[in-house]
Amino acid sequence: MSLGTALKAFFAALGNREKSERIERALAAAGVLEPPAEPPAAAKPTASTLPPPKRDSAITLLAALQREARLIDLIREDLNQYSDAQVGAAARPCLLQCAAVLDRTLAIQPLLDASEGETVEVGQNPSPTRYQWIGEGTATTGKLVHHGWRAGKVELPTWTGDAEDANVIAAAQVQAP
């Protein structure tokens, strides 16, 4: 190890417990140090004592939509250079793959189990999050224009990366020479 690398490791370990432990494990794996002693069972962190992930769930969902459906690539593309048929042909697989991601992670389902045009009961003082009145009036029933959507579950992958990468949606792809 060069002196420069050793100094970098020293200063990285000095100010960051996680990096210190990673450096210690790497040195132990290389046979330079004895493996670190395991902390007593009582001192080991549990799921309830670990800090929450440092990545917002919106970024995690967006990363899945990009990774599996290339959604951001489609949205950020200059579509003016393509015909409507070309845009539609590109959008179809993207939309199908986005639907699969949303079904797997959120189990998207209709909020109301009724068909458009049916009369639905909303009750007294309905939640403005659940019901949006179209037109004038405040009744307890109305004609369904759109059934709404809700998440049947929320099962996003857990972020395990470094804090400085928490807002990375998709890695830059670099081709080797």
Secondary structure as UniProt FT lines:
FT   HELIX           3..15
FT   HELIX           17..29
FT   TURN            30..31
FT   HELIX           41..43
FT   TURN            47..49
FT   HELIX           57..69
FT   HELIX           71..76
FT   HELIX           79..81
FT   HELIX           84..106
FT   STRAND          108..110
FT   TURN            116..117
FT   STRAND          119..121
FT   TURN            128..130
FT   STRAND          141..143
FT   STRAND          149..151
FT   HELIX           163..165
FT   TURN            166..167
//
